[in-house]
Amino acid sequence: MPERSPRLAGKVAIVTGAGSSGPGVGNGKAAAVLFAREGAKVLLVDAVRDRAEETLSIIKEEGGEAEVFEANVINADDCRRMVEAAIDRYGRLDVLDNNVGISRRGSVLEISEEDWDFVMAVNVKSIVLCSKYAIPRMIESGGGSIINISSIAGLRAHSSTPYTTSKAAVQGLTMSMAADHGPDGIRVNCIAPGLVYSPMVAPRMDSDLREIRRNAAPLRTEGDSWDIGYTALFLASDESRWINGVTLPVDAGLTSVTPVTYQTLAQQQGVIRN
Ligand SMILES: NC(=O)c1ccc[n+]([C@@H]2O[C@H](COP(=O)([O-])OP(=O)(O)OC[C@H]3O[C@@H](n4cnc5c(N)ncnc54)[C@H](O)[C@@H]3O)[C@@H](O)[C@H]2O)c1
């Protein structure tokens, strides 16, 4: 068999939210490690430097190339400096993984105006700002791939009105950006992670809840951030060169079923334990 070259050989990537909010590996950290493992030079962007440093130490241990850049991606000047840092250090820009995202709970009756604005800024405006500065540099580099991290909460109501609204907006933004920048050779795609077990959700989970989440989707396996990272790796690579403007649920099939019908059938067949 011919020796294969790394899937992102020669590419430069920015991952926002490249640290994890708790112990373990989150979506941004997994993507950053996999990008570096496949030959990319990676700028690890996080508002909390220590979190990105942790990701850096994993990449360094594996012999990969990366650097930390501290930035708050709701701030336009930070986004501009972030892109310039990637160009200064590595000379080009091919991949932008817009991974940063947060949640605040509440209906329209409950959510404060400040929390609403904050969720929309972190989850949606950050993508606009990072992309605004990245796209011209990608064009200079001959094209690129932008990956926007949404959620299945952008496809279904999910107990947080601002989160669902912002994640649905990310999907609309993805289509619009794909249409606008496809002619420049820039692909823009979106991942909608399902109920993955990650540092972001771990503090709210116990084993019963994990079991319910695991059984909710046809595959009945628990997903983790590596599942999201591998999807980002594929979308970052030239293997997906003809994929543009899509939202890909990565959810063990959760959003492919009608919940009540599916749960009832599964219980009748004895495949869901109660
Ligand atoms: N983990 C899940 O269960 C799940 C499910 C669906 C979607 N998602 C989405 O995945 C993405 C993140 O996943 P993760 O596992 O990497 O999360 P995480 O919370 O573990 O890590 C996110 C990182 O982003 C950083 N960050 C937060 N706000 C920032 C800002 N304004 N500027 C710069 N950095 C900032 C944090 O410091 C943290 O290190 C989010 O968009 C989230 O909505 C996650």
The ligand as a Tripos MOL2 file, in Angstrom:
@<TRIPOS>MOLECULE
LIG
   44    48     1     0     0
SMALL
NO_CHARGES

@<TRIPOS>ATOM
      1 N1        -20.4060   19.6170   24.2320 N.am      1 LIG1
      2 C1        -21.6310   19.4350   23.8090 C.2       1 LIG1
      3 O1        -22.3630   18.6340   24.3530 O.2       1 LIG1
      4 C2        -22.1150   20.2160   22.6170 C.ar      1 LIG1
      5 C3        -23.2780   19.8200   21.9540 C.ar      1 LIG1
      6 C4        -23.7100   20.5660   20.8690 C.ar      1 LIG1
      7 C5        -22.9610   21.6530   20.4440 C.ar      1 LIG1
      8 N2        -21.8420   22.0270   21.1250 N.ar      1 LIG1
      9 C6        -21.1010   23.1790   20.6520 C.3       1 LIG1
     10 O2        -19.7250   22.8620   20.5710 O.3       1 LIG1
     11 C7        -18.9490   24.0470   20.7720 C.3       1 LIG1
     12 C8        -17.9500   24.0030   21.9050 C.3       1 LIG1
     13 O3        -17.6920   22.7960   22.3140 O.3       1 LIG1
     14 P1        -16.4870   22.4940   23.3160 P.3       1 LIG1
     15 O4        -16.7260   21.0940   23.7340 O.co2     1 LIG1
     16 O5        -15.1830   22.8670   22.6910 O.co2     1 LIG1
     17 O6        -16.8010   23.5110   24.5440 O.3       1 LIG1
     18 P2        -15.9680   23.8550   25.8530 P.3       1 LIG1
     19 O7        -16.8900   24.7030   26.6560 O.co2     1 LIG1
     20 O8        -15.3830   22.6490   26.4970 O.co2     1 LIG1
     21 O9        -14.7420   24.7300   25.3150 O.3       1 LIG1
     22 C9        -14.9610   25.9340   24.6890 C.3       1 LIG1
     23 C10       -13.7740   26.8500   24.9090 C.3       1 LIG1
     24 O10       -14.1520   28.0980   24.3570 O.3       1 LIG1
     25 C11       -13.5910   29.1210   25.1540 C.3       1 LIG1
     26 N3        -14.3820   30.3350   24.9490 N.ar      1 LIG1
     27 C12       -15.6300   30.5960   25.3930 C.ar      1 LIG1
     28 N4        -16.0150   31.8260   25.0200 N.ar      1 LIG1
     29 C13       -14.9770   32.3560   24.3190 C.ar      1 LIG1
     30 C14       -14.7700   33.5890   23.6680 C.ar      1 LIG1
     31 N5        -15.7000   34.5480   23.6680 N.pl3     1 LIG1
     32 N6        -13.5860   33.7980   23.0180 N.ar      1 LIG1
     33 C15       -12.6330   32.8420   23.0060 C.ar      1 LIG1
     34 N7        -12.7780   31.6420   23.6270 N.ar      1 LIG1
     35 C16       -13.9330   31.4060   24.2760 C.ar      1 LIG1
     36 C17       -13.6580   28.5850   26.5690 C.3       1 LIG1
     37 O11       -12.6890   29.2100   27.3990 O.3       1 LIG1
     38 C18       -13.4130   27.0950   26.3720 C.3       1 LIG1
     39 O12       -12.0570   26.7610   26.5980 O.3       1 LIG1
     40 C19       -19.9370   25.1420   21.1070 C.3       1 LIG1
     41 O13       -20.2310   25.8790   19.9590 O.3       1 LIG1
     42 C20       -21.1420   24.3690   21.5970 C.3       1 LIG1
     43 O14       -22.3160   25.0980   21.5170 O.3       1 LIG1
     44 C21       -21.4070   21.3200   22.1870 C.ar      1 LIG1
@<TRIPOS>BOND
     1     1     2 1
     2     2     3 2
     3     2     4 1
     4     4     5 ar
     5     4    44 ar
     6     5     6 ar
     7     6     7 ar
     8     7     8 ar
     9     8     9 1
    10     8    44 ar
    11     9    10 1
    12     9    42 1
    13    10    11 1
    14    11    12 1
    15    11    40 1
    16    12    13 1
    17    13    14 1
    18    14    15 2
    19    14    16 1
    20    14    17 1
    21    17    18 1
    22    18    19 2
    23    18    20 1
    24    18    21 1
    25    21    22 1
    26    22    23 1
    27    23    24 1
    28    23    38 1
    29    24    25 1
    30    25    26 1
    31    25    36 1
    32    26    27 ar
    33    26    35 ar
    34    27    28 ar
    35    28    29 ar
    36    29    30 ar
    37    29    35 ar
    38    30    31 1
    39    30    32 ar
    40    32    33 ar
    41    33    34 ar
    42    34    35 ar
    43    36    37 1
    44    36    38 1
    45    38    39 1
    46    40    41 1
    47    40    42 1
    48    42    43 1
@<TRIPOS>SUBSTRUCTURE
     1 LIG1         1 GROUP 0 **** ****
